[in-house]
């Protein structure tokens, strides 16, 4: 990776100001938009890291030649690492600055830089560790969004709730985000997914450190830049990723880091569900093969196991929803 800083990464944009926000802009095929995005970033930002993810259009070189903003530092990947890899590179660079919050903006112009203050406020005020956009906050904000994307986001949002434990958030693939800089040091950045699963996987890792996450209402913007994220192409790998993260979260949260009555409810509930389904299915097959109806006792054992198991799992689910993080981690790190 090559690095072409235009100024010291720890120096503020200008004397007499105290900017507290750094911005990371991953760039891949955004040559026609990125300069305008940078130009619309206000003085509340002191550091801008443009990460050229081996862009075939040379977005990074384009910024070097045509952008005179002293806040900008261009980083270039020799090989494409995906949007997550580009953001992580920017995050690592931002760790060397005194910024309090680090925002991520796409370079295609679909994220309004004027909203940066709104996104950063809960993080700067210490009310949250991570703020992310939500394009579904109101009915009007989804106007113009493709129907397929609406359905896909609804499905992915439910899977994200299961895998992260953040039951009150929506729109998990939204890339307009702000995170506390000091919280980045707690996260295993090398382990976070490097491509389009990045935002969802980062939420999973934030959940493991009990970070407080808030949704910030925003309007969806769709310009002439086509989205490379196809819902049909990503639904299967996203579902598999969420299933893996759900298993990891449950094991770590309920059987490694802590053990409570909810842990017993989950373990016993799953065991009873498995036994009831297996026992009932096996005897159902035997009754068909022998053409003899199953006994009332057999049906009762299978049915009662499934009912009690389901009740225990639902009780665990209620506990899980209620235990969403409420106390920000960031202020404790200062």
Backbone torsions as a table, in degrees:
resi	resn	phi	psi	omega
1	UNK	NA	128.3	177.1
2	UNK	-94.0	154.5	-173.5
3	UNK	-135.5	125.8	-179.8
4	UNK	-128.7	80.1	-179.1
5	UNK	-72.9	145.6	176.4
6	UNK	-98.7	-11.6	176.7
7	UNK	-163.9	175.3	178.4
8	UNK	-62.9	131.5	-177.3
9	UNK	-68.4	-14.6	-179.1
10	UNK	-100.4	-0.9	-179.2
11	UNK	-89.9	138.6	177.4
12	UNK	-69.7	167.5	-174.8
13	UNK	-63.4	-39.3	-178.6
14	UNK	-155.8	156.7	-179.2
15	UNK	-66.1	148.2	176.9
16	UNK	85.9	-5.2	178.2
17	UNK	-115.1	159.3	178.8
18	UNK	-133.3	68.9	179.5
19	UNK	-65.3	142.9	-177.6
20	UNK	-119.8	7.7	-176.0
21	UNK	-121.4	134.5	169.9
22	UNK	-111.2	149.3	-178.7
23	UNK	-123.6	135.7	174.6
24	UNK	-111.3	127.9	179.4
25	UNK	-121.9	100.5	174.9
26	UNK	-72.4	136.4	-174.3
27	UNK	-125.2	123.4	172.8
28	UNK	-152.7	112.9	-177.3
29	UNK	57.3	47.1	178.9
30	UNK	-128.3	24.1	-176.4
31	UNK	-53.7	-38.0	-174.5
32	UNK	-79.5	-7.6	-172.8
33	UNK	-121.1	-28.0	-166.7
34	UNK	-64.8	-36.8	-179.9
35	UNK	-62.2	-41.2	178.9
36	UNK	-66.3	-37.5	177.8
37	UNK	-61.1	-46.8	180.0
38	UNK	-62.1	-41.9	-177.8
39	UNK	-62.6	-26.2	-177.3
40	UNK	-92.0	3.2	178.0
41	UNK	-83.1	125.2	-172.9
42	UNK	-78.8	178.4	-176.4
43	UNK	-71.8	-9.1	176.5
44	UNK	-68.2	-12.3	179.5
45	UNK	-101.2	131.1	-179.2
46	UNK	-104.6	-17.3	-174.9
47	UNK	-142.9	131.3	179.5
48	UNK	-126.3	118.7	-179.8
49	UNK	-108.0	110.3	177.6
50	UNK	-94.6	117.0	-176.4
51	UNK	-108.9	107.7	177.5
52	UNK	-81.5	107.7	-176.1
53	UNK	-88.1	64.1	-176.5
54	UNK	51.0	45.6	-177.5
55	UNK	-65.8	125.3	179.3
56	UNK	-65.2	-17.5	178.1
57	UNK	-90.2	-4.3	-178.8
58	UNK	66.2	45.7	-177.8
59	UNK	-58.8	-40.3	-179.2
60	UNK	-63.2	-46.2	178.2
61	UNK	-64.1	-36.0	177.2
62	UNK	-61.6	-40.9	178.0
63	UNK	-66.3	-43.2	178.6
64	UNK	-55.8	-41.8	-173.7
65	UNK	-80.7	-30.3	-170.5
66	UNK	-116.4	-3.4	-179.5
67	UNK	-111.2	126.5	179.6
68	UNK	-109.7	12.7	179.5
69	UNK	-68.2	119.5	-177.4
70	UNK	-67.4	-11.7	179.6
71	UNK	-80.2	-13.6	-169.7
72	UNK	-85.2	136.1	171.9
73	UNK	-130.5	127.5	-177.0
74	UNK	-99.9	128.4	175.3
75	UNK	-118.3	139.3	-175.1
76	UNK	-127.2	128.6	172.5
77	UNK	-86.3	134.9	175.3
78	UNK	-73.1	-30.1	179.1
79	UNK	-129.4	144.3	-179.2
80	UNK	-64.1	129.4	-179.3
81	UNK	-116.1	-2.1	-177.1
82	UNK	88.7	165.9	-175.7
83	UNK	-60.7	-37.6	179.2
84	UNK	-65.0	-42.3	178.5
85	UNK	-62.8	-39.3	179.0
86	UNK	-66.2	-42.1	-180.0
87	UNK	-65.4	-40.9	179.2
88	UNK	-61.9	-40.2	176.3
89	UNK	-60.0	-43.6	177.1
90	UNK	-64.7	-40.1	177.5
91	UNK	-59.6	-44.3	-179.4
92	UNK	-62.4	-38.6	177.3
93	UNK	-67.2	-39.2	-179.2
94	UNK	-66.6	-26.3	178.1
95	UNK	-61.8	-23.1	179.8
96	UNK	-83.8	-1.2	-179.8
97	UNK	-102.7	164.4	175.0
98	UNK	-86.8	14.5	-179.2
99	UNK	-59.0	147.6	175.8
100	UNK	-87.4	-39.7	-177.1
101	UNK	-125.8	146.6	179.2
102	UNK	-123.3	119.0	-178.8
103	UNK	-100.1	154.5	174.4
104	UNK	-120.9	123.7	177.1
105	UNK	-121.8	138.8	171.9
106	UNK	-75.6	152.0	-178.2
107	UNK	-88.7	6.1	-175.3
108	UNK	-93.3	2.6	176.5
109	UNK	83.6	4.2	-178.9
110	UNK	-86.8	-1.5	176.1
111	UNK	-118.7	121.2	-174.5
112	UNK	-76.7	114.2	178.8
113	UNK	-61.2	-20.9	178.9
114	UNK	-64.1	-17.9	-179.7
115	UNK	-86.3	-2.1	-175.4
116	UNK	-55.8	-42.9	-179.3
117	UNK	-62.7	-41.5	178.5
118	UNK	-62.4	-43.3	-179.1
119	UNK	-68.3	-39.4	-174.8
120	UNK	-78.4	-21.9	-172.6
121	UNK	-55.9	-49.7	-178.8
122	UNK	-64.6	-27.8	177.7
123	UNK	-76.2	-45.6	-179.9
124	UNK	-65.9	-32.0	179.7
125	UNK	-81.1	-5.7	179.7
126	UNK	80.7	14.0	179.9
127	UNK	-89.1	-13.6	-179.0
128	UNK	-153.1	157.8	175.9
129	UNK	-96.8	-23.0	-174.0
130	UNK	-151.4	129.4	177.2
131	UNK	-119.8	137.6	-178.7
132	UNK	-137.0	155.6	-179.5
133	UNK	-74.1	152.5	175.0
134	UNK	-135.6	108.2	-178.9
135	UNK	-83.3	1.8	-175.8
136	UNK	-114.3	15.4	-175.2
137	UNK	-63.1	-35.3	177.2
138	UNK	-136.7	159.8	-177.8
139	UNK	-61.7	-39.0	-178.0
140	UNK	-67.2	-26.7	-177.0
141	UNK	-72.2	-14.4	-179.9
142	UNK	-95.3	1.7	-179.4
143	UNK	-60.5	128.5	-179.7
144	UNK	93.1	-8.8	179.4
145	UNK	-78.4	132.0	179.6
146	UNK	-57.6	141.7	-177.8
147	UNK	-58.5	-42.2	-179.2
148	UNK	-61.4	-37.6	179.1
149	UNK	-69.9	-36.2	176.4
150	UNK	-59.9	-47.3	-179.1
151	UNK	-65.9	-44.0	-179.6
152	UNK	-62.1	-41.8	179.6
153	UNK	-67.0	-35.5	178.2
154	UNK	-63.2	-44.3	179.6
155	UNK	-66.0	-45.4	-179.1
156	UNK	-66.7	-31.6	178.8
157	UNK	-65.7	-40.3	178.5
158	UNK	-66.1	-42.6	177.8
159	UNK	-62.5	-37.6	179.6
160	UNK	-65.4	-38.5	177.8
161	UNK	-59.0	-42.4	179.3
162	UNK	-66.0	-43.8	-172.4
163	UNK	-81.3	-21.6	-176.9
164	UNK	-107.5	-26.1	-175.1
165	UNK	86.2	1.0	176.9
166	UNK	-92.2	87.4	-173.0
167	UNK	-79.0	-15.4	-176.0
168	UNK	-99.9	2.5	-179.6
169	UNK	-103.5	161.9	-178.7
170	UNK	-141.0	169.3	177.8
171	UNK	59.3	58.6	-173.7
172	UNK	-67.7	-21.3	-179.2
173	UNK	-88.0	3.8	179.5
174	UNK	-66.1	126.5	-175.1
175	UNK	-95.1	1.5	176.9
176	UNK	-84.5	103.8	-171.7
177	UNK	-138.3	157.7	172.0
178	UNK	-138.5	132.5	-178.6
179	UNK	-130.4	149.3	174.2
180	UNK	-66.2	133.0	-177.5
181	UNK	-63.2	-43.4	-177.0
182	UNK	-68.3	-21.1	176.9
183	UNK	-71.6	-26.5	-179.9
184	UNK	-59.1	-31.5	-179.4
185	UNK	-67.2	-20.6	179.5
186	UNK	-85.0	-17.4	-172.9
187	UNK	-92.2	140.5	175.5
188	UNK	-79.5	79.6	-172.8
189	UNK	-58.2	-31.5	179.4
190	UNK	-67.6	-22.4	-176.7
191	UNK	-91.3	-10.4	-178.8
192	UNK	-76.1	139.9	-179.3
193	UNK	-53.8	139.8	-172.9
194	UNK	-93.5	-14.9	-176.0
195	UNK	-111.5	-137.7	-168.5
196	UNK	-71.8	-11.3	176.4
197	UNK	-83.8	3.6	-172.7
198	UNK	-56.3	-54.2	-176.3
199	UNK	-59.7	-42.4	-179.8
200	UNK	-68.3	-40.7	-179.4
201	UNK	-69.4	-35.6	177.4
202	UNK	-63.7	-39.1	176.2
203	UNK	-60.1	-39.6	177.4
204	UNK	-59.4	-46.7	-179.0
205	UNK	-69.6	-33.5	174.7
206	UNK	-64.1	-37.6	178.2
207	UNK	-64.0	-34.6	-179.0
208	UNK	-68.0	-27.1	177.6
209	UNK	-98.0	8.0	176.1
210	UNK	63.6	38.9	177.2
211	UNK	-76.7	147.9	177.3
212	UNK	-88.3	126.5	-178.0
213	UNK	-118.0	135.3	177.4
214	UNK	-126.4	148.6	173.7
215	UNK	-89.7	140.7	176.4
216	UNK	-117.8	120.8	-179.1
217	UNK	-61.3	139.2	177.3
218	UNK	-152.7	159.3	177.8
219	UNK	-93.9	133.1	176.4
220	UNK	-70.0	137.6	178.9
221	UNK	-125.0	126.3	178.6
222	UNK	-126.2	107.4	179.5
223	UNK	-98.0	-147.5	-178.0
224	UNK	-89.1	3.0	178.8
225	UNK	-87.8	112.9	-177.7
226	UNK	-69.1	142.8	177.3
227	UNK	-79.2	135.4	178.1
228	UNK	-94.9	5.6	179.4
229	UNK	-99.8	102.1	-178.7
230	UNK	-91.5	120.2	-179.4
231	UNK	-57.3	-41.7	-178.5
232	UNK	-66.4	-34.0	-177.3
233	UNK	-79.7	-25.5	-174.0
234	UNK	-103.3	-12.4	-173.9
235	UNK	-60.7	-40.4	-179.3
236	UNK	-69.2	-53.7	178.3
237	UNK	-61.6	-33.8	177.3
238	UNK	-65.6	-42.4	179.9
239	UNK	-62.6	-41.5	178.5
240	UNK	-65.4	-41.3	178.4
241	UNK	-63.7	-41.2	178.5
242	UNK	-67.2	-37.9	178.4
243	UNK	-63.0	-43.5	178.0
244	UNK	-62.3	-45.1	-179.1
245	UNK	-67.7	-34.7	176.8
246	UNK	-61.4	-46.2	179.5
247	UNK	-62.2	-44.2	179.4
248	UNK	-62.3	-43.4	-178.1
249	UNK	-63.8	-45.9	-177.4
250	UNK	-63.2	-45.9	-179.3
251	UNK	-62.5	-46.6	-177.3
252	UNK	-69.6	-45.6	-173.5
253	UNK	-73.6	-35.1	-172.8
254	UNK	-108.0	-11.8	-177.8
255	UNK	-132.0	-8.0	177.9
256	UNK	-114.5	-60.3	-177.7
257	UNK	-73.8	-33.2	-178.8
258	UNK	-153.0	156.7	178.0
259	UNK	-139.2	126.7	-175.5
260	UNK	-143.5	-174.8	176.8
261	UNK	-60.6	-33.5	178.1
262	UNK	-62.7	-35.1	177.4
263	UNK	-63.1	-42.4	178.7
264	UNK	-65.2	-43.3	179.3
265	UNK	-59.4	-43.2	-179.1
266	UNK	-66.9	-48.2	-178.1
267	UNK	-63.4	-47.2	-179.4
268	UNK	-68.0	-39.8	179.8
269	UNK	-62.4	-45.4	178.9
270	UNK	-65.4	-38.3	178.9
271	UNK	-64.1	-43.2	179.8
272	UNK	-67.7	-38.9	177.1
273	UNK	-62.3	-44.6	179.8
274	UNK	-64.7	-42.7	179.6
275	UNK	-65.5	-46.6	-178.5
276	UNK	-61.3	-44.1	179.6
277	UNK	-66.6	-43.1	-179.3
278	UNK	-68.2	-47.4	-179.5
279	UNK	-63.3	-46.7	-179.2
280	UNK	-66.0	-41.9	179.5
281	UNK	-64.2	-41.3	179.7
282	UNK	-63.7	-47.3	-178.4
283	UNK	-71.8	-29.1	174.0
284	UNK	-63.1	-42.3	178.3
285	UNK	-65.5	-41.1	179.0
286	UNK	-63.4	-39.2	-179.2
287	UNK	-67.2	-35.2	176.8
288	UNK	-68.1	-44.3	-178.6
289	UNK	-63.6	-37.7	-177.9
290	UNK	-92.5	-4.0	-178.2
291	UNK	56.6	34.6	179.3
292	UNK	-125.7	126.2	-179.7
293	UNK	-60.2	143.2	177.0
294	UNK	-65.5	149.4	-179.5
295	UNK	-71.8	159.3	179.3
296	UNK	-61.5	-36.0	179.3
297	UNK	-64.1	-41.5	178.9
298	UNK	-62.5	-45.5	179.0
299	UNK	-63.5	-39.2	-179.1
300	UNK	-65.2	-43.4	-179.9
301	UNK	-61.9	-46.7	-179.4
302	UNK	-65.8	-48.4	-177.3
303	UNK	-64.8	-43.2	-178.9
304	UNK	-65.6	-37.8	178.5
305	UNK	-62.7	-42.8	-179.7
306	UNK	-67.6	-42.7	-178.1
307	UNK	-64.6	-49.1	180.0
308	UNK	-64.9	-41.6	178.4
309	UNK	-60.5	-42.1	178.9
310	UNK	-65.0	-39.8	178.3
311	UNK	-62.7	-40.4	179.4
312	UNK	-67.4	-40.8	178.9
313	UNK	-65.9	-40.4	177.4
314	UNK	-65.2	-35.4	176.7
315	UNK	-65.6	-40.8	175.4
316	UNK	-62.7	-40.9	-179.0
317	UNK	-62.5	-40.9	177.4
318	UNK	-62.1	-41.0	177.3
319	UNK	-63.8	-42.2	-178.2
320	UNK	-63.0	-42.4	179.0
321	UNK	-64.2	-40.0	-177.7
322	UNK	-73.5	-19.1	-175.2
323	UNK	-95.1	15.7	176.6
324	UNK	-57.5	139.0	-176.6
325	UNK	-54.2	137.9	-179.5
326	UNK	-123.7	-22.2	-177.9
327	UNK	-104.7	117.0	-177.9
328	UNK	-59.0	142.4	179.1
329	UNK	-84.3	-35.8	-174.2
330	UNK	-51.9	-51.3	-179.1
331	UNK	-59.0	-23.8	179.0
332	UNK	-76.1	-14.4	-177.2
333	UNK	-89.1	-14.9	-175.8
334	UNK	-73.8	NA	NA
